[in-house]
Amino acid sequence: MNITLSQTSYAISESSGYFEIILMKTDGARGPVTVSVTPINGTALASTDFELNQMDITFRISEREKVVPVRIINDDIAERSERFTVMIQPVEGLFRVAVLDNLTTVDIIDDDRMLMAFMPSVESPENESVGGVTESVGMIYVDLVVVKGAIDRNVTVLLMANPQDGDTAFEGEDYEVIERGLTIHPTTTRITVGVDIIDDSTCEDKEVFSLSTSLQSSDDPISIVNDIRITIADADDCLPVVRMTVEPTVVSEAGEIVEVTVSLAGGGGNLPGEVQLGISTVPIQPKDIDSVGVEILTQSEVTLTFEEGSSSRQLQIGVRDNSVYDGGEDRIFAIILSLLYTDFENLNISSDYVEVRITDDEPQPEGIVCNVRGEPRDAPTAEVCCVDLGGMSYEKSIYTIPCIVIGFQETEYEVMERRESYQFTLAVVQGSLAQNLSLTIISTPITAAANDYRVLEPWVPLEENGTGTVRVEISTEPGQEDGPQETFRLTIIEESGVTPKNVFFRGALVTILDQPSDLP
């Protein structure tokens, strides 16, 4: 006769509490038979996750089916699915029995979730709570508390801004979440979250913002039952705020006008008392104001007085054409707003510094190379260079001096392929050098392969008006058809911070010629 299982696998919810394994007898019987039922632990453990003891089951002659009861232990721990196995084996008796499909697996599907909630924290300053804070509090704390259940692994909860209808506070302007990723451990009962409240010293109405949470994975067994909603009460004295706007901030030399508007905002827009402000211009590039060439046109005195009831003042700054080629570089000046006098101690100036850029519209003089720059600096076509060497006056800081060119004695070289090195001479080919330099030689393949050649000594010392030697090894093998010629370029790199501004560099093109016997 045969004994078999009605199912070879089960998937049981942890909260079901109980289920049955069915054994079936087939092919008839001439007498009673007995089988043993044995549980085998897997990720699910006997007495911890289920209850089933080893037992013997006897089928009488008339019995066709037997039930094995299994109790599932329901705990509050949110965990992954767990598995155990039940094995059926025959027990020796008077009658022979065969057990078919003697193993069945049981998966316990966990349906628990740990519940957490946000609550006010004892870490928050006195009289400040998660519901309402004052802007000057600095930092507010809330606790994420375990309300029910537990977990069997670490879970990350993400805290983020969640704007709702009616929210008027914005992240980065009014508040900042200090820690966005909160790690919940199996032993965690409470975790404290800090939110930085930003005091902007601006008079404003109450502001509200909302924070919510999300899980990194939808399989994470945690539920957050509430969000955070915080109201910020303004702690400022609601004095007006002074703001300066400048249009445009990029102008040309051709007589453009910069419009400066100084306005009052906050506190209803009216100033309940006297405030005096100063406007000044400061050179940024170059470093003296006469050379920058700007002047305040509206009035000779650069003092703005706001009396009670006034809200804005305007003035103009004119740009003077210096009629000098600036090497294509812009002149820059800053407009600065300063407080001279006020009836109030805490008047706020929110924007007191604006830079304005004046673009150069003068043509470059013929026959002179001015302010030539680049990495590497290419050799000029002229023998005279116009270079900004600095000085008290911008016009006087532009000097016309001889160009110095350092380069190879030839701009093009031809070499034959063979495994040996060639020497290329480096020298001052134009002008006169009054100091020692340490130069770097880099190579760039054009049609040659990178392994066809190698610069043996890339760092070359060059003494005053002396020469230097650059050794290059040609690596191509004779007898190999490489094509009629291969080329690469040698480039000179300056010694940073040491090379004078009127020194420029000229590289060389090197062609590797194939041996005549290698040509087709």
Salt bridges, closest charged atoms under 4 A:
GLU51 OE2 - ARG71 NH1 2.98
GLU63 OE2 - ARG60 NH1 3.60
GLU63 OE2 - LYS66 NZ 3.18
ASP107 OD1 - ARG83 NE 2.57
ASP143 OD2 - ARG190 NH1 2.88
ASP152 OD1 - ARG153 NH1 3.00
ASP167 OD1 - ARG229 NH1 2.71
GLU171 OE2 - ARG180 NH2 2.03
GLU253 OE2 - ARG331 NH2 2.59
ASP326 OD2 - ARG331 NE 3.91
GLU329 OE2 - ARG373 NE 3.07
ASP330 OD2 - ARG357 NH1 3.50
GLU420 OE2 - ARG418 NE 2.87
GLU457 OE2 - ARG471 NH1 3.47
GLU473 OE1 - ARG454 NH2 3.47
GLU477 OE2 - ARG419 NH1 3.56
GLU494 OE1 - ARG377 NH2 3.27
